[in-house]
Amino acid sequence: MDELLAKAGSQAVTFAIKSGVSLASSFAIKTIANFVTQIPKSDAKRIEYLRAKLENRIEIVSSAIDLIKLVAARGNTNLESTLRLTRDLKDEIDSFDKKMINLTDKVRQSKTGKSQELAIKSVESYIEDLLTRIEEVTPFINLALTTTGTHLSTTLPEQVSPGLLLQASNYVIESNAARLKASNVEVQVGPSFQTTIFSVFYNLSPGVSSKARIIWKEDMRRAYIKVLRIKSKTTPFKYKLRIEQSFNDERYHNVEDGEEVPQVIEFNLDQISKLFFSVSGKLLRLEERDTPVLVLKTTKPNLEDKDSPEINWYAFGQYDILPRTDSGEKEEEEEEEEEEEEETNNGCPASYSCSISLLEHIIRLSTLQENDRKSVLEVNDERLSIYLNNENPVAVTTTKKEVDNVAKQIKHLNLNVPS
């Protein structure tokens, strides 16, 4: 499926790249800071110097490691050995944090100056060893980036709308502030989005080509999507996506005796492993659709088989109101008023959004906050670029070709303007 969507020229972003090294190191830096408060000022000055040096080195190397993980996730097998190095480094930082906690406890519990002095020397030596380890790994990381031609960029990708990015960022930041004040379990990020939901149907009939085996079918004619920030004991940033089906969708639904009820689907944003976006329904081979489509690939552990995770695909397209006929009228006055309201708001009910692109940006930024456990305002440009940049060069190339083709056709147009 991933390959088919990539070949369709869609914009693709991998969300499985969590900033593991920088998160682990942030805990390690905090434990050193706590340790410094427990020791004499003369010793604290030396440890504080080493702490600042360690923090600086980790900040430099973390972005490069994140980029290597991203390139490897795209299928570059040449980086496997470098990935093992970065995993080893993360393990060392994790163990460093645990050892620092033990040493801090020893200093706190020490009854003699000698035992405290030994603990301080151990910490000093331990930090210096970790610094040496980082300096040993850095040339290999640099070599891996150079040989693969990969580079860090802070340039805003051409497919990203600055206006929509600012809107999405504002919604995410507003939800951060609201979350600090609210006693509610959930805080909504941005507006609710009106969409049509598609699901995957696999045609396993013999003789069918691999491309034709995958068929997207309309699952919910009309649905509303919300991105929600939720409370969590393990992380300050946690999000989920809720899909609520609406039966006011020009379709027949058998609601008598509760035989058919609107569907509600929820999943956490950290289950999204990949996002695909296309400006047209051709991404789903829905030729009649000429509006944006967003596809999410979600992965969650399989309780019965740990080696085979459960993968689900969700596609969101723009909800189009069917043309009215003169054969009948709406039974309820509320539905009639809602339709009138939609026709003065580009097909969207008041207080709702139909922008699939805005939904995409909110998901990207919310996922970034959750993965890095910090506000988007605190994320560095390189890290932000990883979540905004398109990893599928075919999409950008295709778009550019289409634009160039239109430009050539315009040149040959003969406009007869009346004098």
Residue, then its C-alpha position, 0 to 999 in steps of 0.5 A: m500500500d505504501e508503495l502504491l500511494a507513493k507512486a501515485g505522487s502523493q506527499a508522504v511523511t513518516f511519523a514514527i521518528k520519535s526524538g529518543v536521544s534528545l528525550a533520554s538526554s533531557f532526563a540525564i541533564k536534569t539528574i545532573a542539575n539535581f546532583v549539583t544542588q547536593i554538593p559543595k560549590s567548588d565541586a558544583k562549578r566543575i560538574e556544571y561546566l561538564r553538564a553544559k558541555l554535555e547538553n551542547r554536544i547532545e543538542i548538536v548530535s540529536s538532530a543528525i540522529d533524527l535525520i538518519k532515522l528518518v532516511a533509514a525509515r524510508g528504506n535506505t539500508n546503508l544506514e543500518s550500522t549507523l542506526r545501531l551506533t545511535r541505539d547504543l548511544k541512547d542506551e548509554i544515556d538511559s543507563f547514565d540517567k539511572k546511575m546518576i540517580n543512584l550517585t545522587d542518593k549516595v551523596r545525600q545519604s553520605k555521612t563522611g566527606k570521603s564518601q561524598e568525594l568519591a561520589i563526586k569523582s564518579v560523576e565527573s568521570y562518568i560525564e567525561d566518559l559519555l562525552t568521549r563516547i559522543e565524540e567517538v560516534t559523531p564522525f561516523i554520523n557525519l560520514a553517514l550523512t555525507t555518503t547518503g547525500t542527506h542534509l538538514s534544511t530549515t527551508l519551508p517545503e514548497q507544498v506547505s501553505p504558510g497561511l494554513l501552517l500559521q492557522a494550525s500552529n495557532y490552534v495547537i498553541e491555543s489548546n496548550a494554554a487551554r489544557l493548562k487551565a481546563s479541568n476537562v479530560e479532553v481539549q479540542v485542537g482547532p475546529s471540527f472537520q466535515t469529511t467523507i470517510f473511505s476504507v480499504f477493501y481488498n479484492l483477493s479474487p484470483g487473476v486480479s493485479s496487485k494494484a487492482r486488489i486494493i479498492w477504496k470504498e465510501d464508508m461514511r458519507r458524512a462524518y465529523i473529525k476532531v483532534l483532541r488533547i487528552k490527559s495522560k500520566t506518562t506524558p504532558f502531550k497526548y492526542k487522539l483523533r475522533i471520527e463521528q458519523s452523521f446520518n444527515d448525509e443524503r443517504y438512507h439509514n435504517v434507524e428503527d429499533g436501533e438497527e443502524v447507529p452512527q459509527v464512532i471511531e477513535f485512535n491515538l495520534d501516536q498510532i499514526s506511522k505515516l501520512f499521505f496527502s494528495v490534492s486530488g482523489k486520484l490518490l484513491r483512484l477515485e477519478e470523479r473526485d478532484t478535491p484533496v484527500l488525506v490518508l493515515k496509516t495507523t499501527k498498533p500492537n497485536l495482542e495475539d501476535k506481537d510480530s504482526p502489528e495491526i495496520n488500519w488505513y483511513a482516508f478523508g475526502q471533502y464532503d460534497i453536498l448532492p444536488r437538490t431535486d424537486s421530488g420532495e422537501k426536507e422533513e425537518e425544519e432544522e435540516e433545511e436551515e442547516e443546508e441553507e447555512e452550508e450554501t453560504n459557507n462553501g458547503c460547511p456548517a457554521s463553526y466547522s471546517c472543510s479544509i483537509s489541508l488544515l486538518e493535515h497540518i494540525i495532525r502534523l504539529s500535534t504529533l510533533q508535540e507528542n513525540d518531542r514532549k514539548s511545545v512547537l514553539e520550543v522545537n528547533d527548525e531542523r526538527l520542525s522541518i522533518y515533520l513538514n517536509n515531504e519525503n516523496p520526491v515524486a509528489v513535488t516533481t509531479t506537481k511541478k510538471e503539472v504547473d509547467n504544463v499549464a503554463k505552456q498551455i496558457k502561452h498558446l491561448n488566444l484571448n479575444v478581448p472586445s475593444 
